[in-house]
Amino acid sequence: MKKYTLIISLLFVVFTLFSQQKIKKGFGFGALPAISYDSDLGFQYGALVNLYHYGDGSRYPKYDHSLYLEYSRYTKGTGINRLMYDSERLIPKVRTTVDVTYLTDQMMDFYGFNGYQSQYDADLSKSTRHFYKNERNMFRVKADFQGDFGESKLGWVAGYSFYNFAIDTVDIHKLNLESVSGGTLYQRYIEHNVITEDEANGGSLSYIKIGLKYDTRDQRACPMKGIWTEAVIQTAPGFMNEFPHTKFALIHRQYFTLMKDMSLAYRIDYQTTLGKSYVPFYAQPLLITSFLTAASNQGMGGKNSIRGVLRNRVVGNAVGFGNFEFRYKFLRFEWLKQNFYVGTNIFFDSGIILDPIDIEANRTGLAALTTAQKTELKLNDYQSGKFHSGVGAGLKIGWNENFVISADFGKAFDKQDGNTGMYIGLNYLF
């Protein structure tokens, strides 16, 4: 843990060095080198800046406009190139969020489908570190709009998203790796037609989203009270997509003040595929949300859903997960005319497959998988009702309420989900 403490301390020092003037009205910013750590991605280096405009300050800590820019790389091969704009003033009475991101990942996690039905071999992962990997580059354009019905807290959600996925096997020559006897798990899924030839190398997706929301939060970055609930349908229509399909998400978040600067927060998230339409394997991990608190929101497992569990470990046609946190801001102070707080959080995360992907569905006209083939694909018999869980604690450093450095350490309950995860980045999970 010494190295993690050192990273957190370094972030705090850099964080304060960039402070210039008290951000209460007009323009303000948060900026720092993107120095962080994620167990799934490695060490991060680069730079990020978040520009804010608070208007006359009467809405503080709410802002009128926010522009976030990031250019960073992780030592395990992931690159983030991101621009995000968020405002309630661009269109009167409508919250507008636009995100343009290009993510490169030389070692994207692929553990198969349906959680525990796909066996995770920790020893194999250590000896052949790219067995559960593939290369994936993703370009995304996301535009979300939210508004209220009159003066009520009930409102509407609408949006459009475009994705382009370029997927291939890991470039073993570039990364100086040896080939895997029998192929990686990704290659075996293609060989046995569990992943079809049409989807194996990725493709493009265009989503249209519409839904309802109810939002009574007192503050966005770290609410102390209120409810934020969304019911959203997101569809990839046939006239725009090679693989038309529709997803539904119901996400409920609630926040309780226990005492001054201490709160209980939880999130319950249910997402399912509607009808019998086929969803390409690269789209299955995508999780629906109207506002991204990180560069991506996909796959159960990892820093955005079940901390401590391997990234993308839990993928299914329908999934559900919950996050439960005690949050406490135990120190507040002013430094270089800036408002800071230091806080901690204790959390429990858990998720479950509610409707599994039919692994043999793509084998139309082919014989059922033999026992030997299932062994090669690391497949167990599917068992319903099994949870993937993690527990842990974190440290938060807040700058003028909206800019939050976050460090979370999670421990998985089951060795089939990995061991531990350390995640240093920005923002509370929800």
PLY file of the C-alpha trace (Angstrom):
ply
format ascii 1.0
element vertex 430
property float x
property float y
property float z
element edge 429
property int vertex1
property int vertex2
end_header
0.00 0.00 0.00
3.01 2.36 0.31
3.12 3.00 -3.42
-0.60 3.85 -3.46
-0.14 6.28 -0.55
2.74 7.93 -2.41
0.57 8.37 -5.51
-2.26 9.90 -3.49
0.16 12.28 -1.78
1.67 13.29 -5.12
-1.77 13.98 -6.54
-2.58 16.18 -3.58
0.65 18.18 -3.91
0.15 18.71 -7.65
-3.50 19.48 -7.00
-2.68 22.38 -4.67
0.10 23.75 -6.87
-2.40 24.50 -9.59
-4.67 26.53 -7.32
-4.83 30.20 -8.26
-7.93 31.98 -7.05
-11.05 31.20 -5.17
-13.56 29.62 -7.56
-16.89 31.16 -6.56
-18.01 33.06 -9.66
-16.89 33.60 -13.21
-14.31 31.24 -14.64
-12.45 28.63 -12.65
-10.59 25.44 -13.38
-9.15 22.25 -12.04
-6.01 20.99 -13.71
-3.32 18.43 -12.96
-1.11 15.86 -14.58
-3.15 12.68 -15.07
-1.08 10.61 -12.67
-3.15 7.74 -11.34
-3.38 3.96 -10.98
-5.94 1.36 -11.93
-5.35 -2.34 -11.25
-6.93 -3.22 -14.60
-5.07 -0.59 -16.63
-1.80 0.17 -14.85
-0.27 3.57 -14.10
-1.69 6.58 -15.90
0.28 9.56 -17.17
-0.82 12.56 -19.17
-2.77 15.71 -18.42
-6.33 16.83 -17.83
-8.12 20.11 -17.26
-11.68 20.93 -16.23
-12.82 24.48 -16.96
-15.87 25.83 -15.13
-17.98 28.95 -15.46
-20.05 29.73 -12.36
-21.79 32.86 -13.67
-22.43 35.34 -10.86
-21.84 32.62 -8.26
-25.43 32.53 -7.03
-25.78 28.86 -8.02
-22.44 27.71 -6.55
-21.45 24.88 -6.28
-23.56 24.38 -9.43
-21.89 25.65 -12.57
-23.27 27.19 -15.75
-20.77 25.53 -18.08
-18.11 22.82 -17.75
-15.50 21.77 -20.31
-13.35 18.72 -19.59
-10.30 17.75 -21.67
-8.01 14.76 -21.13
-5.07 13.25 -22.95
-3.50 10.33 -21.10
-1.98 6.88 -21.42
-1.84 3.82 -19.16
1.18 1.56 -18.89
-0.88 -1.50 -19.86
-1.73 0.05 -23.21
-4.93 2.06 -22.79
-5.10 5.59 -24.17
-7.74 8.22 -23.39
-8.42 11.18 -25.68
-11.52 12.93 -24.41
-13.49 16.16 -24.62
-16.72 16.61 -22.66
-18.97 19.66 -22.39
-21.79 19.98 -19.84
-24.16 22.91 -19.39
-27.61 23.95 -18.23
-27.28 27.32 -19.94
-26.47 26.46 -23.58
-30.15 25.60 -24.16
-32.41 27.28 -21.58
-33.91 24.78 -19.10
-32.15 21.85 -20.80
-29.02 20.15 -19.53
-26.78 19.45 -22.51
-23.89 16.99 -22.30
-21.67 16.27 -25.30
-18.81 13.78 -25.14
-16.26 12.97 -27.87
-13.81 10.23 -26.90
-11.29 7.95 -28.55
-10.13 5.04 -26.37
-7.31 2.73 -27.38
-6.67 -0.50 -25.49
-3.97 -2.98 -26.50
-5.02 -5.40 -23.74
-8.80 -5.18 -23.36
-10.24 -7.71 -20.93
-12.36 -10.54 -22.33
-13.45 -13.24 -19.85
-16.30 -14.71 -21.85
-19.99 -14.45 -20.98
-22.34 -15.01 -18.06
-19.98 -14.54 -15.15
-19.19 -17.80 -13.38
-20.23 -19.88 -16.40
-16.91 -18.74 -17.86
-14.06 -20.06 -15.76
-11.30 -17.65 -14.74
-7.88 -19.29 -14.35
-5.71 -16.94 -12.27
-2.56 -19.01 -12.82
-3.06 -18.99 -16.58
-3.66 -15.23 -16.49
-0.33 -14.73 -14.72
1.69 -17.07 -16.93
0.05 -15.95 -20.19
-1.10 -12.44 -19.46
-2.85 -11.94 -22.80
-4.97 -15.12 -22.71
-7.99 -13.13 -21.45
-7.28 -10.13 -23.67
-7.89 -8.66 -27.11
-7.09 -5.34 -28.75
-9.92 -2.84 -28.90
-10.04 0.75 -30.14
-13.29 2.64 -29.59
-14.45 5.99 -30.96
-17.56 7.48 -29.33
-19.70 10.56 -29.86
-22.39 10.99 -27.22
-24.98 13.77 -26.92
-27.41 13.71 -24.00
-30.22 16.12 -23.18
-32.29 16.39 -20.00
-35.14 18.69 -19.02
-37.93 18.99 -16.46
-41.68 19.01 -16.89
-42.51 22.50 -15.68
-41.30 23.19 -12.15
-41.48 19.55 -11.05
-38.51 17.31 -10.36
-39.84 14.85 -12.93
-38.24 15.23 -16.31
-37.24 13.67 -19.60
-34.04 12.20 -21.00
-33.07 11.95 -24.68
-29.87 11.37 -26.56
-27.89 9.98 -29.45
-24.68 7.93 -29.32
-22.36 6.72 -32.05
-19.74 4.04 -31.46
-17.12 2.54 -33.71
-15.25 -0.52 -32.47
-12.07 -1.86 -34.07
-11.24 -5.23 -32.48
-8.42 -7.67 -33.13
-6.18 -10.14 -31.38
-3.43 -8.78 -29.16
-0.40 -7.65 -31.19
2.08 -10.06 -29.65
4.96 -8.80 -31.79
4.49 -5.20 -30.70
4.17 -6.19 -27.04
6.89 -8.85 -27.21
4.58 -11.68 -26.16
4.54 -15.35 -27.11
1.68 -16.97 -28.99
-0.82 -19.02 -26.99
-1.16 -22.70 -27.75
-4.75 -23.19 -28.92
-5.27 -19.41 -29.10
-6.49 -16.81 -26.65
-10.04 -17.03 -25.29
-11.16 -14.43 -27.83
-9.66 -16.48 -30.67
-11.28 -19.67 -29.38
-14.70 -18.00 -29.24
-14.30 -17.02 -32.90
-13.02 -20.46 -33.91
-16.05 -22.18 -32.36
-18.47 -19.58 -33.74
-19.57 -18.33 -30.33
-18.46 -14.95 -31.67
-19.52 -14.76 -35.31
-17.30 -13.69 -38.19
-19.54 -10.64 -38.81
-18.88 -9.19 -35.35
-15.41 -10.53 -34.55
-13.54 -7.40 -35.68
-16.03 -4.86 -34.38
-18.32 -2.47 -36.20
-20.37 0.68 -35.77
-23.43 1.34 -33.63
-25.90 4.23 -33.59
-28.15 4.47 -30.54
-31.21 6.63 -29.94
-32.20 7.05 -26.31
-35.37 8.30 -24.62
-36.61 8.07 -21.07
-37.80 9.66 -17.85
-35.87 10.89 -14.83
-36.61 12.11 -11.32
-33.90 14.21 -9.67
-34.04 15.88 -6.25
-30.29 15.90 -5.48
-28.98 18.89 -3.59
-25.62 18.72 -5.40
-24.20 16.64 -8.25
-20.59 15.82 -7.41
-21.37 14.42 -3.94
-25.07 14.72 -3.00
-25.95 14.69 0.69
-29.66 14.12 0.13
-32.13 13.42 -2.63
-33.06 10.88 -5.29
-31.85 10.45 -8.86
-33.78 7.82 -10.83
-33.83 7.10 -14.56
-35.89 4.75 -16.73
-34.41 4.70 -20.23
-34.89 2.81 -23.49
-31.90 2.82 -25.83
-32.34 1.38 -29.30
-30.08 0.65 -32.26
-32.67 0.79 -35.10
-32.35 -1.46 -38.12
-32.13 1.35 -40.68
-28.93 2.56 -38.97
-27.34 -0.65 -37.72
-26.18 -4.05 -38.91
-27.26 -5.61 -35.58
-30.50 -3.87 -34.53
-31.38 -4.30 -30.85
-32.93 -2.48 -27.93
-31.89 -2.17 -24.29
-33.78 -0.95 -21.23
-32.23 0.45 -18.07
-33.72 1.36 -14.69
-31.23 3.13 -12.44
-32.10 4.36 -8.94
-29.74 6.35 -6.73
-30.55 7.74 -3.30
-28.62 9.82 -0.77
-29.21 10.26 2.98
-27.59 12.71 5.40
-26.67 10.84 8.60
-24.95 13.78 10.27
-23.00 16.82 9.13
-20.68 15.77 6.27
-21.63 12.07 6.69
-23.98 10.38 4.25
-25.25 7.02 3.03
-25.55 6.61 -0.73
-26.68 3.66 -2.83
-27.31 2.84 -6.48
-29.40 0.00 -7.91
-28.94 -0.61 -11.64
-30.95 -3.00 -13.84
-30.25 -3.36 -17.57
-31.78 -5.83 -19.99
-32.08 -6.65 -23.69
-35.64 -6.35 -25.00
-37.03 -8.96 -27.35
-35.03 -11.65 -29.13
-32.75 -9.34 -31.11
-29.07 -10.21 -31.35
-26.56 -7.96 -29.61
-22.96 -8.11 -30.93
-20.48 -9.17 -28.28
-18.68 -5.80 -28.27
-21.93 -3.99 -27.38
-23.00 -6.29 -24.55
-20.73 -4.70 -21.90
-22.01 -1.16 -22.57
-23.98 0.25 -19.65
-26.61 2.94 -20.23
-26.21 6.25 -18.41
-27.19 9.86 -19.06
-23.98 11.29 -17.58
-20.50 9.75 -17.65
-18.43 10.20 -14.48
-15.49 8.47 -16.20
-14.16 7.97 -19.72
-16.23 4.82 -20.15
-19.17 3.05 -18.56
-19.09 -0.60 -19.49
-18.96 -4.11 -18.15
-19.77 -5.23 -14.64
-16.48 -5.38 -12.81
-13.85 -2.70 -12.29
-13.92 0.88 -11.07
-17.30 1.88 -12.58
-19.50 -0.93 -11.25
-18.13 -3.68 -8.96
-14.82 -2.58 -7.47
-12.38 -5.38 -6.74
-13.91 -7.62 -9.42
-12.07 -7.99 -12.75
-13.04 -5.49 -15.45
-15.75 -6.86 -17.80
-15.96 -10.07 -15.76
-19.78 -10.13 -15.72
-21.51 -9.82 -19.11
-25.05 -11.00 -19.88
-28.28 -10.21 -21.73
-29.73 -8.82 -18.50
-27.73 -7.76 -15.45
-28.33 -6.10 -12.13
-25.91 -4.57 -9.67
-25.86 -2.39 -6.59
-23.39 -0.08 -4.87
-23.68 0.93 -1.23
-21.43 3.56 0.35
-20.90 5.39 3.64
-19.27 8.74 2.84
-17.65 11.09 5.35
-15.89 14.41 4.74
-13.75 14.51 7.86
-11.63 17.59 7.09
-12.45 20.92 5.47
-9.98 23.76 4.95
-9.08 26.68 2.73
-5.74 26.65 0.90
-4.54 29.35 -1.50
-8.05 30.81 -1.47
-9.54 27.49 -2.55
-12.11 25.36 -0.70
-10.94 21.80 -0.03
-12.22 18.78 1.81
-10.76 15.37 2.55
-13.17 12.48 2.86
-13.41 8.73 2.98
-15.91 6.13 1.81
-16.59 2.51 2.77
-18.40 0.49 0.12
-19.99 -2.80 -0.82
-20.67 -3.62 -4.51
-22.49 -6.64 -5.91
-23.88 -7.77 -9.27
-25.66 -10.71 -10.84
-26.55 -12.15 -14.26
-30.35 -12.11 -14.61
-30.58 -13.41 -18.18
-27.56 -15.25 -19.62
-26.29 -15.00 -23.18
-27.06 -18.18 -25.10
-23.49 -19.23 -25.86
-24.57 -21.81 -28.44
-27.11 -19.58 -30.21
-24.65 -18.63 -32.96
-23.96 -22.26 -33.81
-27.03 -22.62 -36.02
-26.56 -25.66 -38.22
-23.62 -26.85 -36.12
-23.53 -29.59 -33.54
-23.74 -28.66 -29.89
-20.46 -27.96 -28.16
-18.74 -31.13 -27.00
-17.27 -31.57 -23.55
-13.79 -31.12 -25.02
-14.82 -27.88 -26.74
-16.39 -26.54 -23.55
-13.14 -27.28 -21.73
-11.20 -25.43 -24.41
-13.57 -22.47 -24.06
-13.29 -22.58 -20.24
-17.03 -23.12 -19.88
-18.87 -24.38 -16.81
-22.56 -25.19 -16.53
-24.56 -22.01 -16.01
-25.94 -21.54 -12.49
-28.41 -18.75 -11.81
-28.59 -16.66 -8.66
-24.85 -16.30 -8.05
-23.54 -12.87 -7.06
-20.22 -11.21 -7.90
-19.25 -8.98 -4.99
-16.53 -6.73 -3.67
-15.94 -4.62 -0.58
-13.49 -1.84 0.16
-12.71 1.72 1.17
-11.54 4.92 -0.45
-10.13 8.41 -0.03
-11.55 11.55 -1.63
-10.05 15.04 -2.03
-12.57 17.66 -3.13
-11.74 21.03 -4.66
-14.59 23.55 -4.60
-17.06 20.65 -4.43
-17.06 19.76 -8.17
-13.48 18.59 -8.80
-12.90 15.40 -6.82
-9.80 13.19 -6.79
-10.79 9.65 -5.90
-8.89 6.58 -4.70
-10.77 3.30 -4.07
-9.39 -0.08 -3.01
-11.68 -3.10 -3.49
-11.43 -6.78 -2.60
-13.38 -9.44 -4.50
-15.25 -12.07 -2.46
-14.61 -14.93 -4.89
-11.25 -15.86 -6.45
-13.10 -16.50 -9.72
-13.61 -12.71 -9.84
-9.97 -11.86 -9.22
-8.33 -10.64 -6.03
-8.07 -6.90 -5.40
-8.44 -3.68 -7.34
-6.94 -0.23 -6.80
-8.47 2.70 -8.68
-7.20 6.28 -8.58
-8.98 8.83 -10.73
-11.71 11.46 -10.56
-15.21 11.66 -9.10
-17.39 9.59 -6.83
-18.75 6.44 -8.42
-22.32 7.85 -8.54
0 1
1 2
2 3
3 4
4 5
5 6
6 7
7 8
8 9
9 10
10 11
11 12
12 13
13 14
14 15
15 16
16 17
17 18
18 19
19 20
20 21
21 22
22 23
23 24
24 25
25 26
26 27
27 28
28 29
29 30
30 31
31 32
32 33
33 34
34 35
35 36
36 37
37 38
38 39
39 40
40 41
41 42
42 43
43 44
44 45
45 46
46 47
47 48
48 49
49 50
50 51
51 52
52 53
53 54
54 55
55 56
56 57
57 58
58 59
59 60
60 61
61 62
62 63
63 64
64 65
65 66
66 67
67 68
68 69
69 70
70 71
71 72
72 73
73 74
74 75
75 76
76 77
77 78
78 79
79 80
80 81
81 82
82 83
83 84
84 85
85 86
86 87
87 88
88 89
89 90
90 91
91 92
92 93
93 94
94 95
95 96
96 97
97 98
98 99
99 100
100 101
101 102
102 103
103 104
104 105
105 106
106 107
107 108
108 109
109 110
110 111
111 112
112 113
113 114
114 115
115 116
116 117
117 118
118 119
119 120
120 121
121 122
122 123
123 124
124 125
125 126
126 127
127 128
128 129
129 130
130 131
131 132
132 133
133 134
134 135
135 136
136 137
137 138
138 139
139 140
140 141
141 142
142 143
143 144
144 145
145 146
146 147
147 148
148 149
149 150
150 151
151 152
152 153
153 154
154 155
155 156
156 157
157 158
158 159
159 160
160 161
161 162
162 163
163 164
164 165
165 166
166 167
167 168
168 169
169 170
170 171
171 172
172 173
173 174
174 175
175 176
176 177
177 178
178 179
179 180
180 181
181 182
182 183
183 184
184 185
185 186
186 187
187 188
188 189
189 190
190 191
191 192
192 193
193 194
194 195
195 196
196 197
197 198
198 199
199 200
200 201
201 202
202 203
203 204
204 205
205 206
206 207
207 208
208 209
209 210
210 211
211 212
212 213
213 214
214 215
215 216
216 217
217 218
218 219
219 220
220 221
221 222
222 223
223 224
224 225
225 226
226 227
227 228
228 229
229 230
230 231
231 232
232 233
233 234
234 235
235 236
236 237
237 238
238 239
239 240
240 241
241 242
242 243
243 244
244 245
245 246
246 247
247 248
248 249
249 250
250 251
251 252
252 253
253 254
254 255
255 256
256 257
257 258
258 259
259 260
260 261
261 262
262 263
263 264
264 265
265 266
266 267
267 268
268 269
269 270
270 271
271 272
272 273
273 274
274 275
275 276
276 277
277 278
278 279
279 280
280 281
281 282
282 283
283 284
284 285
285 286
286 287
287 288
288 289
289 290
290 291
291 292
292 293
293 294
294 295
295 296
296 297
297 298
298 299
299 300
300 301
301 302
302 303
303 304
304 305
305 306
306 307
307 308
308 309
309 310
310 311
311 312
312 313
313 314
314 315
315 316
316 317
317 318
318 319
319 320
320 321
321 322
322 323
323 324
324 325
325 326
326 327
327 328
328 329
329 330
330 331
331 332
332 333
333 334
334 335
335 336
336 337
337 338
338 339
339 340
340 341
341 342
342 343
343 344
344 345
345 346
346 347
347 348
348 349
349 350
350 351
351 352
352 353
353 354
354 355
355 356
356 357
357 358
358 359
359 360
360 361
361 362
362 363
363 364
364 365
365 366
366 367
367 368
368 369
369 370
370 371
371 372
372 373
373 374
374 375
375 376
376 377
377 378
378 379
379 380
380 381
381 382
382 383
383 384
384 385
385 386
386 387
387 388
388 389
389 390
390 391
391 392
392 393
393 394
394 395
395 396
396 397
397 398
398 399
399 400
400 401
401 402
402 403
403 404
404 405
405 406
406 407
407 408
408 409
409 410
410 411
411 412
412 413
413 414
414 415
415 416
416 417
417 418
418 419
419 420
420 421
421 422
422 423
423 424
424 425
425 426
426 427
427 428
428 429
